[in-house]
Amino acid sequence: MGKSNIIYALEMFFSEEQPDDRDFCKECAQQDPIEIEVTFEIVEDDKKLKLRDMRFLSKDERLVVLKIFKRKTRKPEIALKAYDFLDPDFQNLRSKKERELNDTGAKYNLSFVRSGRSITNESKIKELLQHAANQSLPQADIYITPDDDSGKMVEELLPSLRMFPSELNLSIDKAEFQNPFQVLIEDAVGESQESWEEVRKKVQDKVDLEIRKIEQHLLAQTDAVTGIVPHLDFQWRRMVTVRLDTQDESGMTIPLENRGMGVRRLVMVAFLRYLAEKSLEKEPERPRIFGIEEPETSLHPSAQRVLIDSLHTLRNAGYQIIMTTHSPTFAAEAKQEEVVLVKREGGQTLVVTKPQLTAEDIVDELGIEPRDQLASFNACVFVEGRGDEVFFSSIAKTLKAHGTIKSDFVDKNIGLISVGGNNLKFFVEGNLLRRINKNFAVVVDSNKKSPNDTLRSEYSIWKKQCESSGGKFYILQKREIENYLHPSAIHRVTGKKISFSDYDDVKKLISPDYSWKPHLEPIVTSMSAKEILDMDRYVDDNKNVRNELVEIIQELLSLC
C-alpha cells in the first residue's frame, strides 16, 4: 500500500462507492472486508457540543469514523470510535430503542423521572448515564454502531471530497467533465418557455458566463493561453455537450484535447477552483477537501509554482488540500507537522509523522538533496514567498539600470528561492541549508506592527544557525516588503491613494483580496529608482542617511 492507495481509500470512504474485487487483499479470506478509518478534528463548537452530548467522540474529543466495505454489498457499515462505558448495558445509549432503555432501567431498579406529560427517551438516557457515573463504571475508546438516524446525522457533518487523479480525463465525452455543466444546462432549459432558438441562446449565454469564471482562474496561472471558447452541440435527446477550445497568444484556436498535458493540468486547476466556488454557493457551511494525486505531473517547475499559488488560494478560502507527491517543490510547501511520509520497508508500508518524522527523513526519501535543485546557481538567497522573489529581482534590475548598483541577480547567477515563511524553520532548523554546498543568505520580513514591537523569537535562533553554516541572515526593518512600495506607484497601478507607516498592513490597504501576482508585481515593476530609494531610506543610530534595500542587495550580490 502506497501514497496513491491512501488517497484512493479516502475517495472510497467519502463516495461510498462499492469496491471491486481488485481492491481487496489477495491474501485475505473471501469474507474479510476493507476497513477505512478517518479521524476528524471538530473545530465548530456547536458541532462538537452536539457530538459530545451524543457520546460519539473519542477520548481526545475527535470524531473517528470507521467504514467497513464487504464484498457484494451496496453500502458500507459504519462504526464510531467513542469514549463510552465498557458495560454493554450502558454503551451507545443514543442508538438504543425505547424497549431496550426500559429493560435496562428495570434491570437496575431505576424509576425514570417523567418529563412533562410523558417519559421521554432523552430523560431515560440521562438517568442511565447518571447511574453509570455514580457507579464509577470504567470507560474507554470503543467502537459503537450508531442507529440510522444518528449515522445520517454524522454523515451530514462530514466534509465533501473531490478527487483529482494524476491523469484527470478532460475528454469532452467523459461524465467527470460534462456533469458540472449539465446542471446549468438543465436549469436554463427548465426556465425557458421560448422557442428552441431562444433556449439555445439562453443556454449559450449561461455556459459562457461560467466559462469566463474558469478562464479568469486559468489566465491568472499562465500566459500560454489567452482565452477559452465554449462550443455547444445541441442534440436535445441527449441534452447538450460542452466542448472547449483554447486560444493562445498568437491567436490560434486549439481544442483542449489537442493541447499538451501541462496546459490541460492547468485547466484542471482552473476547473478545480470553479467547482470549489460552485459547491460553496450550494452548501456554504459544509467543509470541503480536495484530494490531488501527484500535482507536479507534466508541469514545468514554473507552472508548479503557479499551481502552488492556486492551492494556497483554495486553502486560504477554507479548503483542506491533501496531495501525494514526489516533488520537493510541493513537499516544501507544507509545514513539517502536515507532512506524512509513506514508505515501503521490508515489504511493509510504514507511515511516519511528526515528532518521529524529521526534515532529513523527507529529503532522504525524496532522493533529492537541496543542492541538486539549486545546482545551476552560483549562490542562493532564500526568501519567504514568490512575491519576495519578484520584489527583490525587480528592485535589483531597476537599480542596475539607474546605475545605483553595477549588476543584478541574473548577472551574478544568484537564485532567489521562495521557501515559505513558516517553512523557513523546516529549512533552517533542519540544517538543510548547510547541505547545499553553496554561499547562501536568508531574507525575512520583520513582521513588526509598531516601532517597539519585538521580533519573532526564532529569528535569533535562525540567524545563529545560518551564520554558523556560513550563510547570512537579514531582517527587513519595515513590517514586510509591501511597506517599501511607493504610494505613487500604488496609485498608478490601482488608482488608490493611500498613505501608510512602516508598520501598517499595506496589503489590506491595497486590496481586501490582495495577492502578489495582480498587485505586488505590477506595482514594484512600475517603480522608478528614485521611488525605490525614497522608500528604503532610513537614518541610523549615528544620524547617517542610508538606503536599506540597496545595502542588502549589494551584500547579497557579493555572495559570489
C-alpha positions in Angstrom: 0.0 0.0 0.0 1.5 3.4 -1.0 0.6 7.0 -1.2 -1.9 6.7 -4.0 -3.7 3.9 -2.3 -4.2 6.1 0.7 -5.8 8.9 -1.2 -8.0 6.5 -3.2 -9.1 5.0 0.1 -10.2 8.5 1.1 -12.2 8.7 -2.1 -13.8 5.4 -1.4 -14.6 6.5 2.2 -16.3 9.7 1.1 -18.0 8.5 -2.0 -19.0 5.1 -0.5 -18.5 3.5 -4.0 -18.6 -0.3 -3.9 -15.0 -1.6 -4.3 -14.4 -4.2 -6.9 -12.6 -7.5 -6.4 -9.2 -6.0 -7.3 -9.4 -3.6 -4.3 -9.5 -6.5 -1.8 -6.3 -8.0 -0.4 -5.3 -11.1 -2.4 -4.1 -12.9 0.7 -7.2 -12.2 2.6 -10.1 -14.6 3.1 -13.3 -14.1 1.0 -15.2 -12.8 3.9 -12.5 -10.3 5.0 -13.7 -6.7 4.4 -11.9 -3.5 3.6 -11.8 -1.2 6.6 -11.1 2.6 6.2 -10.9 4.7 9.3 -10.7 8.5 9.2 -10.3 10.9 12.1 -11.7 14.4 12.0 -10.8 17.4 14.2 -14.1 19.2 15.0 -13.4 22.9 15.2 -17.0 24.2 15.3 -18.1 24.5 18.9 -21.8 23.7 18.2 -21.0 20.5 16.3 -18.5 19.4 19.0 -21.1 20.0 21.7 -23.7 18.0 19.8 -21.4 15.1 19.2 -20.1 15.2 22.8 -23.7 15.1 24.1 -24.4 12.1 22.0 -21.2 10.4 23.3 -19.9 10.0 19.7 -16.4 11.5 20.3 -13.2 9.7 21.2 -11.4 10.4 24.4 -9.3 13.1 22.8 -12.5 14.7 21.5 -12.2 13.7 17.9 -14.7 12.2 15.6 -13.4 8.8 14.4 -15.4 7.1 11.7 -14.8 3.6 10.5 -16.4 2.3 7.3 -16.4 -1.4 6.6 -16.8 -2.4 2.9 -17.8 -6.1 2.3 -17.9 -7.9 -1.0 -21.2 -7.6 -2.9 -22.8 -5.1 -0.5 -24.3 -1.8 -1.7 -23.3 0.4 1.2 -20.6 0.2 3.9 -21.3 -0.4 7.6 -20.4 2.5 9.8 -18.9 2.4 13.3 -17.6 5.2 15.6 -14.7 5.1 18.0 -16.3 6.7 21.0 -15.3 7.2 24.6 -18.1 5.2 26.3 -18.8 2.8 29.1 -17.4 -0.7 28.8 -20.5 -2.3 30.3 -22.7 -3.2 27.3 -25.8 -2.1 29.2 -24.7 1.5 29.2 -22.9 1.6 25.8 -24.3 3.6 22.8 -27.5 4.6 24.7 -28.4 7.1 21.9 -28.9 4.3 19.5 -31.0 2.0 21.8 -34.7 1.7 21.2 -37.2 2.6 23.9 -37.8 -1.0 24.9 -34.1 -1.6 25.4 -33.9 1.5 27.6 -36.9 0.3 29.6 -35.4 -3.1 30.1 -32.1 -1.6 31.3 -33.8 0.7 33.7 -35.8 -2.2 35.2 -32.7 -4.3 35.5 -31.1 -1.6 37.7 -34.2 -0.7 39.6 -34.4 2.8 38.1 -37.7 4.7 38.2 -37.4 7.1 35.3 -38.3 10.6 36.0 -41.2 12.0 34.0 -40.6 14.9 31.6 -43.7 16.9 31.0 -46.7 14.6 30.4 -44.6 11.6 29.4 -41.4 9.8 29.9 -39.0 10.6 27.0 -36.1 8.6 25.8 -33.9 11.6 26.5 -34.8 11.6 30.2 -34.2 7.8 30.4 -30.8 8.1 28.7 -29.8 10.9 31.2 -30.8 8.8 34.2 -28.9 5.8 32.9 -25.8 7.8 32.3 -26.1 9.3 35.7 -26.4 5.9 37.2 -23.3 4.6 35.4 -21.4 7.7 36.5 -22.5 7.2 40.1 -21.2 3.6 40.0 -17.9 4.8 38.5 -18.2 2.3 35.7 -15.0 2.2 33.6 -14.9 3.9 30.2 -12.6 3.6 27.2 -12.5 4.2 23.5 -14.6 1.5 21.9 -16.3 1.0 18.6 -20.1 1.6 18.6 -22.6 1.3 15.8 -24.9 4.3 15.5 -28.6 3.8 14.6 -29.7 5.0 11.1 -30.8 8.5 12.3 -27.5 9.1 14.2 -25.5 7.7 11.4 -27.1 10.0 8.9 -26.5 13.0 11.3 -22.8 12.1 11.5 -22.6 11.8 7.7 -24.0 15.3 7.2 -21.3 16.7 9.5 -18.5 15.2 7.4 -16.8 17.2 4.7 -17.1 16.5 1.0 -14.2 15.3 -1.1 -13.3 15.9 -4.7 -10.5 13.8 -6.2 -8.2 14.8 -9.0 -6.1 11.8 -10.1 -2.7 12.2 -11.8 -4.4 11.5 -15.2 -7.6 13.6 -14.9 -9.6 12.8 -18.0 -10.7 16.1 -19.6 -12.2 14.4 -22.6 -15.4 16.0 -23.6 -17.3 12.7 -23.6 -16.4 11.9 -20.0 -19.0 12.4 -17.3 -16.5 13.9 -14.9 -16.1 16.8 -17.3 -19.7 17.1 -18.6 -21.6 16.6 -15.4 -20.9 20.0 -13.7 -22.3 21.8 -16.8 -25.4 19.6 -17.2 -27.0 21.2 -14.1 -26.6 24.7 -15.7 -28.0 23.5 -19.0 -31.0 21.8 -17.3 -31.7 24.9 -15.3 -31.6 27.0 -18.5 -33.9 24.7 -20.4 -36.3 24.3 -17.5 -36.7 28.0 -17.0 -37.4 28.6 -20.7 -40.8 28.8 -22.3 -39.5 30.3 -25.5 -38.6 28.7 -28.8 -35.7 26.3 -29.1 -33.6 29.1 -30.7 -34.2 31.3 -27.7 -33.4 28.3 -25.5 -30.2 27.8 -27.4 -29.1 31.4 -26.9 -30.0 31.3 -23.2 -28.0 28.1 -22.7 -25.1 29.5 -24.6 -25.1 32.7 -22.6 -25.2 30.9 -19.3 -22.4 28.5 -20.2 -20.4 31.4 -21.5 -20.8 33.2 -18.1 -19.5 30.1 -16.2 -16.6 29.5 -18.7 -15.5 33.1 -18.1 -15.0 32.3 -14.4 -12.9 29.3 -15.3 -11.0 31.4 -17.8 -10.1 34.0 -15.1 -8.5 31.4 -12.9 -6.6 30.0 -15.9 -5.3 33.3 -17.1 -4.0 34.1 -13.6 -1.9 30.9 -13.9 -0.3 31.1 -17.4 0.4 33.3 -20.4 0.4 30.4 -22.7 -3.4 30.5 -23.0 -5.3 33.8 -23.6 -8.8 32.5 -23.7 -11.3 29.6 -23.7 -14.1 29.3 -26.3 -17.0 27.0 -25.5 -18.9 25.3 -28.3 -22.2 23.7 -27.5 -23.5 20.8 -29.5 -27.4 20.9 -29.2 -28.9 17.4 -29.5 -32.0 17.7 -27.4 -32.4 14.0 -26.8 -29.1 13.8 -25.1 -29.2 17.4 -24.0 -26.1 19.5 -24.7 -22.4 18.5 -24.9 -19.8 21.2 -23.9 -16.6 21.3 -25.9 -13.7 23.7 -25.1 -11.2 25.3 -27.4 -8.2 27.3 -26.2 -6.8 30.5 -27.7 -3.1 31.2 -27.4 -1.0 34.3 -27.5 -0.6 34.1 -31.3 -4.4 34.0 -31.9 -4.5 30.3 -32.7 -7.6 28.3 -31.6 -6.8 24.8 -30.5 -9.1 22.1 -29.0 -8.3 21.5 -25.4 -7.8 17.8 -26.1 -5.1 18.7 -28.5 -3.1 20.8 -26.0 -0.2 19.3 -24.1 -0.6 17.7 -20.7 0.8 20.8 -19.0 -1.9 23.1 -20.3 -4.5 20.5 -19.6 -3.3 20.2 -16.0 -3.6 24.0 -15.6 -7.1 23.8 -16.9 -7.7 21.2 -14.3 -6.6 23.7 -11.6 -8.9 26.3 -13.0 -11.7 23.7 -13.2 -11.0 22.7 -9.6 -11.3 26.3 -8.4 -14.5 26.7 -10.4 -16.1 23.6 -8.8 -15.0 24.9 -5.4 -16.8 28.1 -5.9 -19.9 26.3 -7.2 -20.0 23.9 -4.2 -19.5 26.8 -1.9 -22.6 28.5 -3.4 -24.6 25.4 -2.9 -23.5 24.4 0.6 -21.6 27.3 2.1 -21.4 25.8 5.6 -20.0 22.3 4.6 -16.2 21.9 4.8 -14.5 20.6 1.7 -11.4 18.5 0.9 -9.6 18.3 -2.4 -7.5 15.2 -3.0 -4.8 15.7 -5.6 -2.6 12.9 -6.9 0.9 14.0 -7.9 0.1 17.6 -8.9 3.6 18.0 -10.4 2.7 15.6 -13.2 3.6 17.1 -16.7 4.2 20.6 -15.2 7.3 22.7 -15.8 8.7 23.9 -12.4 7.4 27.5 -13.1 4.0 26.0 -13.7 4.3 24.0 -10.5 4.8 27.3 -8.6 1.7 28.7 -10.3 -0.3 25.7 -9.2 1.1 26.1 -5.6 -0.2 29.7 -5.6 -3.7 28.4 -6.7 -3.7 25.8 -4.0 -2.7 28.4 -1.4 -5.7 30.5 -2.6 -8.0 27.5 -2.0 -6.5 26.8 1.3 -6.9 30.4 2.4 -10.6 30.1 1.4 -11.0 27.3 3.9 -10.5 24.2 1.8 -8.3 21.3 3.0 -5.8 20.1 0.5 -4.5 16.5 0.6 -2.0 15.5 -2.0 0.5 12.8 -2.8 3.8 14.0 -4.3 7.4 13.1 -5.1 8.2 16.7 -5.7 10.4 18.6 -3.2 8.7 21.8 -4.5 5.3 20.7 -3.3 6.7 18.9 -0.2 8.4 22.1 1.0 5.1 24.0 0.9 3.7 22.0 3.8 4.6 22.6 7.4 6.6 19.7 8.8 3.7 18.7 11.1 1.5 18.5 8.0 3.8 16.0 6.1 3.1 12.3 6.2 5.9 10.1 4.9 4.7 6.8 3.4 7.5 4.4 2.5 8.0 0.7 2.0 10.4 -1.2 4.2 10.8 -4.9 4.4 7.6 -5.5 2.4 5.6 -3.4 4.8 4.1 0.1 4.5 5.3 2.5 7.1 3.6 5.8 7.9 5.8 8.3 9.7 4.6 11.6 11.1 6.0 14.2 13.5 7.7 14.0 16.0 9.3 10.9 14.6 9.5 12.4 11.2 12.5 14.7 10.6 13.4 17.1 7.8 16.3 14.8 7.0 13.9 11.8 6.6 11.9 13.7 4.0 14.9 14.8 2.0 16.4 11.3 2.0 13.1 9.7 1.0 12.6 12.1 -1.9 16.1 11.2 -3.0 16.9 14.8 -3.9 19.3 17.0 -2.0 18.7 20.8 -1.9 22.0 21.2 -3.8 20.5 19.1 -6.6 17.6 21.6 -7.0 19.9 24.6 -6.9 22.9 23.2 -8.8 22.7 25.8 -11.6 23.1 28.8 -9.3 26.4 30.3 -8.0 24.7 31.3 -4.8 21.2 31.2 -3.3 19.0 33.7 -1.5 16.1 32.2 0.4 13.0 34.3 0.8 9.6 33.8 2.2 7.4 33.7 -0.9 7.0 34.2 -4.6 6.2 37.8 -4.1 9.6 38.3 -2.4 11.3 36.7 -5.4 9.6 39.2 -7.7 10.2 42.1 -5.4 14.0 41.7 -5.0 14.6 40.7 -8.6 12.7 43.8 -9.9 14.3 46.2 -7.4 17.8 45.0 -8.4 17.0 45.2 -12.1 15.8 48.8 -11.8 18.7 49.9 -9.5 21.1 48.4 -12.0 19.5 50.3 -14.9 19.8 53.5 -12.9 23.5 52.9 -12.1 23.0 52.6 -8.4 24.4 49.1 -8.4 26.6 47.5 -11.1 24.9 44.1 -11.6 21.7 42.3 -10.6 20.9 38.7 -9.5 20.8 37.4 -13.1 24.2 38.8 -13.9 25.7 37.1 -10.8 23.6 33.9 -11.4 22.2 34.1 -7.9 19.0 32.2 -7.3 16.1 33.8 -5.4 14.3 30.8 -3.9 11.0 31.1 -2.0 10.5 28.5 0.7 7.5 30.0 2.6 7.6 31.9 5.8 6.5 29.0 8.1 8.7 26.6 6.2 11.9 28.6 6.9 12.0 26.7 10.2 11.9 23.5 8.2 14.9 24.5 6.1 17.0 26.3 8.8 16.4 24.2 11.9 16.6 21.0 9.8 20.1 22.1 8.8 19.1 21.7 5.1 20.8 25.0 4.2 24.1 23.6 5.4 23.8 20.8 2.8 23.6 22.9 -0.4 27.3 23.4 -0.6 26.8 27.0 -1.8 27.0 30.5 -0.5 23.6 31.5 0.7 21.6 34.1 2.6 18.1 34.3 4.1 15.9 37.4 4.0 12.8 37.7 6.1 10.2 40.4 6.9 10.3 41.9 10.4 6.5 41.4 10.8 6.6 44.3 13.4 3.3 46.1 13.8 4.9 49.1 15.6 8.4 50.5 16.1 8.6 49.0 19.6 7.2 45.6 18.6 9.5 42.7 19.3 10.9 40.4 16.6 9.9 36.8 16.4 11.8 34.8 19.0 13.0 32.2 16.4 14.7 34.9 14.3 17.7 35.0 16.7 17.9 31.2 16.5 17.7 31.2 12.7 20.3 33.9 12.4 22.7 32.0 14.6 22.2 28.7 12.7 22.5 30.4 9.3 25.7 32.2 10.3 27.2 29.0 11.8 26.5 27.3 8.5 28.4 30.0 6.6 25.3 32.0 5.5 24.0 35.5 6.0 20.7 36.4 7.7 18.8 39.7 7.0 15.7 41.0 8.7 13.9 43.9 7.0 13.4 47.0 9.2 9.8 47.6 8.0 6.9 45.3 8.5 7.1 43.5 5.2 8.1 44.1 1.5 4.8 45.9 0.8 5.8 48.7 3.1 8.6 49.5 0.6 6.1 50.1 -2.2 5.9 53.8 -3.2 2.4 55.4 -2.8 2.7 56.9 -6.2 3.3 53.5 -7.8 0.4 52.1 -5.9 -1.8 54.9 -7.2 -0.6 54.4 -10.8 -1.5 50.7 -10.8 -4.5 50.5 -8.6 -6.0 54.0 -8.7 -6.0 54.1 -4.9 -4.4 57.0 -3.0 -3.2 55.6 0.3 -0.7 56.6 3.0 0.9 54.3 5.5 3.6 54.0 8.0 6.5 51.5 8.1 4.4 49.1 10.2 0.9 49.3 8.7 -0.7 46.4 6.9 -0.3 47.7 3.4 -1.7 44.5 1.8 -5.1 45.3 3.3 -4.9 48.9 2.2 -4.2 47.9 -1.4 -7.0 45.3 -1.6 -9.0 43.0 0.7 -8.2 40.3 -1.9 -4.5 41.1 -2.1 -2.3 38.7 -3.9 1.3 39.1 -5.2 0.5 38.4 -8.8 -2.1 41.0 -9.6 -1.0 43.6 -7.0 2.6 43.4 -5.9 4.2 42.5 -9.3 2.8 45.4 -11.4 3.4 47.9 -8.6 7.0 47.0 -7.9 7.9 46.7 -11.6 6.5 50.2 -12.2 8.6 51.8 -9.5 11.4 54.1 -10.6 14.8 54.0 -9.0 14.1 57.3 -7.3 10.9 55.9 -5.8 12.8 52.8 -4.6 15.5 55.0 -3.0 12.8 57.2 -1.3 11.1 54.2 0.3 14.2 52.4 1.5 15.9 55.5 3.0 16.5 55.5 6.8 18.6 57.2 9.4 20.9 55.0 11.5 21.8 55.5 15.2 24.7 57.8 14.2 22.3 60.1 12.3 23.6 58.9 8.9 21.1 58.7 6.0 21.3 55.2 4.4 19.4 53.0 1.9 18.4 49.7 3.4 17.5 47.8 0.3 20.5 49.0 -1.7 22.8 47.8 1.1 21.1 44.4 1.5 21.1 43.8 -2.3 24.8 44.8 -2.6 25.7 42.3 0.2 23.6 39.6 -1.5 25.4 40.2 -4.8 28.7 39.8 -3.0 27.8 36.2 -2.2 29.7 35.2 -5.4 
